[in-house]
Amino acid sequence: MQIDRPDVVAEVTAVFTDYEEALVADEADRIVGFFAPGAVRFGIADQQVGLDEQLAWRRAQPPLPAGRRLKDTIVTAYGDDVAVVTTLFGYPGSDVLGRQSQTWVRLPEGWRIVTAHVSHPQ
């Protein structure tokens, strides 16, 4: 059941924005800091479970192409402690948009991603 919680939406929007800034800046340690221990991330051609796998994978990846843009980002709160973020993303020179979703949970240390999924049409 979705609960109208503009305060939660604002909080998660802020941490999601911080996450995106770290992603674009290719700051592996900072990116992984947004994930909960045991988080599962499914990427375009990869999968990580837990922070160690996520960090090793991030450190091995090249930076994202310049000019990443988001479109139709939606943050939906489900009570006080859970929110889902969905967005489309793209890069200059292509009209093809990828898809990204994250489930964020409020933990004692703050908002963390517990599941993430990234896909890109072929």
N, C-alpha and C positions, 0 to 999 in steps of 0.2 A: 504494500500500500504506500503510495507516494504521499508525503506530507509536505505541505507548502512551508518551506523553511528558507526564506531569503537570506538569513544570516549564515546558514550552512552553505548555501550556494555561493555566497560571497567569499567565505573562507576557502572553500575548495577551488574556486576560480583563482584565487590568489596563489595557492600552492601549485596549481596546475600551470599557471603563468611562470612561476619560478622554475618548475620542472622543464618547461619548454625552453626557457633561457639557458638552462644548463645543457640541454640537449643540443641546441644550436651552437653553443660554445664548446661542445665536445669535452665537457668536464665529467669524466667517467665516475670519479668518486662522488661528486655532487649528485649526479643522476641516480646512482645506486642508493644514495641516502634517502631518496623519496620512496623507496620500496620497503615493505615489511619483510622481516625474516621469513623465509619459506614462500615468498611471493612467486607466482608462476607468470612467466612472460612468453607469449607466442609471437614470434616475429615473422617476417616474410618468408624466410627459409631457415629459421632457427627456433630454439626453445631453451629457456633457462628456468631452473627451479632453484630458488634460494639466492642469497646475496653473493656468495662466492662465484657461482656460475655466471651470474649477471655481470659482476665486475670483470671477470676474465674475458667474457665476450665483448664487453664495452671497450676494454683496453686494446683488443685486437682489431677493432673496426676502424675504418677511415672516418674522418669527419663527414657530417651530412653535407650535401651540396649546398652552396650558398643560395640564399633567397627563399628558404622554406617559408611557406605561407599556410595558414590554417583557414578553414572555411566551415561555416555551420557548426561551430562548437556549441555543444549543449551540456550543461551541468544540471543534473537532476538529483535532488536530495531525497533520501528515504529515511526519514527520521533525523535524529540528532547526530548519528555517528556513521552513516553510510551515504555515499554519493557515487554516481556514475558519470563519467565524462566520455562523451563521444565527439569525434571531430573528423573532418576530412583534411588532408594535407597534400600539398603539391610543391612543385619546384618550377622556376622559370624555364621556359622553353618547352613545356609540356602541359597539355590540358588534362592529362590523366591524373585523377586524384586517388590517393591511398586512403585507407580507413584506419582509425585508431580508437580503441576504447580502453578505459581504465576503471576499475572499481577501487574507490578510496574508502578507507575505514579510519575513524578517529581512534588512535591508540594512546596510551599514556604519554608517549613521546611526541605525539602530534599526528597529523593526517599522513597516512602512508598508502601506497598502492599495494593491493593484495593480489590483483590479477590484471594483466594487460594483454592486449591483442593488437597486432599491427598486420594489415594486409594491403596488398597493392595489386590491382588488376594487371594481368599479363598483356 
